[in-house]
Amino acid sequence: MELPLVVGVDGSDSSLRAVDWAVDEAARHGMPLRLLQASLWERYEGARPSFGTGRPAEEVMAQHIISSCLERARLRNPEVKASGEVLPDDAVSVLLHAGHEAFAVVTGARGRGEIAGLLLGSVSLAVAGRAVCPVIVVRGAEPNLEGSFGRIVVGVGDSAEGTGAVRFAVREADRRGHALTAVRAWRSPAHEHLEDQPLVAVAADVQEERASDRLTEALREAERERPGVEVHRLPVEGPAHRVLLQASSDADLIVVGAVRRHGHLGLQLGRVAHTLLHHSKCPVAVIPQPA
């Protein structure tokens, strides 16, 4: 069975942008699109008798949202097979459950009714931090959302968290016909501990060389599988979260890994993924990797 691209919708502007982005993504991969609207009206309506003949307002709204989003998807690309469903549960539970049988879960950056100043909605954060499949949070300016830069960025961390992210990023670059920039941050030794400046320069060179070697190692298999992708290796001095945040400004998608440790129930996001989800200038893909 072909896995669908799942999109969480709630009628907000953010979720509508996520629908548009997901339709284009589904078309690129030739996969079906599954739109999900979480609604708890059934729990509360079912708990008391109803003496009216009309449908509850909450049910009408939920069905209207899913129907409108389906129509939006079909207008954007009629060739994408799209389906929609209203499920009686909270949004996080709905999307986490759907993620077990999905290519990826797509959300907007903020939900309906959330405070306008929030950088990231609670649903998107919870799903990105706990899902077993890739999660893509659609955020950023129109040029980034529309793929205007022709560049995918992947953050290459340690081996435990980098394999899945690199494979996902290379596949995205291949599908889009975009270049891939693989970024590895490195840090200079503390200068106050090295009084001899030539030694400082040598130590920095060593760190940069190690970062370059890690990029080569991480990309070797993925490049062999998809030799047509133009790949750029970019070792950059600085904290990883700041380096990747800067790289997101002229990227169409930024991809990072997140280690999933068995038995941990809370959010499993490192500092890099957490920073990008809140501040990235382009859509962010978080790829889970078992510890």
N, C-alpha and C positions, 0 to 999 in steps of 0.2 A: 504494500500500500504506500502510495506517495504521501509523504508528510506535508501538511499544510503550513503556511505562514499564518500564525495566529495574531490577531490585532485586538487589543482591548479598546473598546469605544464607550464613551459616556456623553457624547453630544458637545463636549467642549471644543473650543477652537484648536487646542493642542491635540486632541484625539483626531480631529478631522485632518490635520496636517499629517498625523501618523498614518491615517488611512491612505492618503495620497501617496506618501512615501512607500507604504507597503504594497500598494497596487503596482507601482513601478518595479519594486523588488521582486514581486511574484512573477511579473512578466519576464524579467531578466532570467529567472531560474526555471520558468515554465512550470510553476507549482500552483496549487489551489490556494485560495485565500479564505480564512475562516474568521469572521468578525464576531466577537463576543461582547455582550452587554450583561453586566452583573446587576441583579435587582433583587432586593429582599422583600418586595411587597407581598409575595405569596405567604411568607411566614406570618406577617402581621394580619393580613386579610383572612388567612385561614384560621386564625386564633379566635375569631369572633364571628357570629352569624351575620350574614348580609341580607338586608331586606330590600335592597334596590335591584333593579333589573339591568342597570348599566354596568359597564366594566369599571373597576377602580381606576382612579386617575393615574396612580403609579404604574399600573399595567399599560395603560394607554401611552404614557410617556415613554416607557421602556420599549414598547413595540415601535413607536414612532422613531425613536433614536436609531434602532437597528435597521429599520426600513430605509431611513434617510441615508444612513451610511452605506448600505448596500447599493442604493441608487447612485450615490456619489462614486462608488467604486466602479460600477458598470459604465457610467458616463466617462470616466477617466480612461478605462481600457475594457471594452466589451469582450475581448478575447480571454481575459483572466476569469477563471471559474471562481466565483465568490459565493459564499453562503454566510448566513447570519443566524444567531441564536441568542435568546435571552435566558440566562441561567439563574436559578434562585439561590444565590450565595453572595458573599462579599467578593469584591473585585480581586483581591490578592489571591484568595483561595481558588477562584475560577481560573485565573491565568496560570497559577502554579500547577494546577491539575492538568490543564490543557497542554502545558509545556512538556509533559511526559510523552506526548505524541505530536510533536511539532518540530519543524525545521528550526524555527525561532519564534519568540514572542516579541511583538512590537508594541510599544506604548508611547504616548505623548509625554512631554515633560511635566505637565500639571493636569490635574483633573478638574472636573466641573465643581464649582463651589469652593475650591481651595483659595487661600489668600493669594492675591495677585503678586505680592512681593516674594513668594516662595521661589527658590531657584529650581527645586525639584519636588514633585508631589510624593506623598507617602506611598502610594501604590507602586509607582515606578521604581522607587528606591527598594521597597520590600521585594518586588519581583526580581529585580536585577541582583539582589543580594542572596537570593535563595533558589532560583530556578535551576533545573537540571539541564536545560537547553540554552542556547544563546539567547540573550535578551538585547534588543536594540531600542534605545531611548531616542526618539526623534526630537532633536532640538537644533537650534542654530538659525542663521539668517538664510534668506531665500537662495542666494548663490550656492551655499553649502548644501541645502536640501535638494537643489535641482541638479547637483553633480557638475557644477560649472568649472571646478578646478582640475578635474581629471586625475585626482590623486587620492589613494587610500593610504592611511598611516596605521602602522601597527607598532605597539610598544613591546619590545622584546625584553622580558624580565629573566628571572632564573628559569632553569629548565623545567621545573615543576609546573610552572604556570604559563609557559610560553608556547608549547607545542600546538595546542588547539587554536590559540589566537592567531598564530602565524598561518596555519593551514586555512583557517576561515578567511583571513585577510587576502591571501594569495588567490583563493577561489573567487572572492569578490572582485579583485582587480582583473582577473581573467574574464569574468562574465561581463564586466563593464568596459573592458578594453582600456583600463586606466593603469597608470604607473603605481607601483607600490613603494612607499618609503618606510623602511624598517628602522626604528629609532632605538638606540640603547644609550641610556644616560650613564655617565661615569663621574666620579668625584675626585678632585685633586686631594693629595694629602694635606693635612693641616700645616700651613706654612710656619706657624710658630714653633713647631717641633723640628723643623729642619732649617737650621741657620745657613747652611750652605746652599745658595741659590741654584747652582748647577745640579745639585742633588734633587732639588725641588722639581726642576724641569725634567730630569730623567724619570723621577717617580710619576709625574703626570703623563709622560710619554708611555710608560708601562701600563698605566690605567687605561689610556686611550687604546692602546694595542689590544689589551684584554677585551675591551668592549667590542672592537672590530672583530676579534676572533669569535666572540659569542654570537655576533650577528651572522657571521659566515656559517657557524655550526647550526644555528636555529633555522636558517633559510635553505640549507643544503638539500634536504629531502623535498621540500615544497617546490623549489625551483626545478628540481629534476622531474617532478610530476607535471608541472605546468611551465615548460620552457619558454613559452611565448610572452610571459609577463615581464615587463620592464621593471627591474628591481634596483632601488637605490639604498645603500647602507649608510646610516647616519649616526655615528657615535658623537654624542654631545655632552659637554661638561655641564653638570648642574643637577639639582634634585629632579628625579624622574617625573613627579607630578607637574612641576613647572615646565619642564622641557616639552612634555606631551601636550600640555595645555596650549603652549605657544604654537606647536605644530598643528593643532586643530583649526587654527584660524583660516588656513588656506587648504583645507582637506574636505573631501565629500563624506568621509566616514573615518572614524578612528576606532581601532580595535585593541582591546586589552584582555588579558586573562584574569581569572579569579579562582583561586584554589577553593575547592569544596572539601571540607573535612568531615568524614562520616561521624554522625552523632551530634554535630553542632546544629542547634536549632535557630540561632540568631542570624543576623546579616553576616555574610561572608564576603566582604569587600575590603581590599587593601586601600591604602591611602591614595594610590594613583587612580584606581577606578572610581573611588568616592569623589575625588576632586573633579574628574572629567564629567561624571554624571551631573554634577551641580553647575559646572562652569564652562564646559566645552562649547566651542563655537560651531560644532558640526555634530551630526548624529553619532552616538556612541554605541558600540557593540561590546557587550561583556560576555566573554566565553568561559564557561565553567570548566575547570580542570580538576579531576580527582587528585587528592593529595597522595 
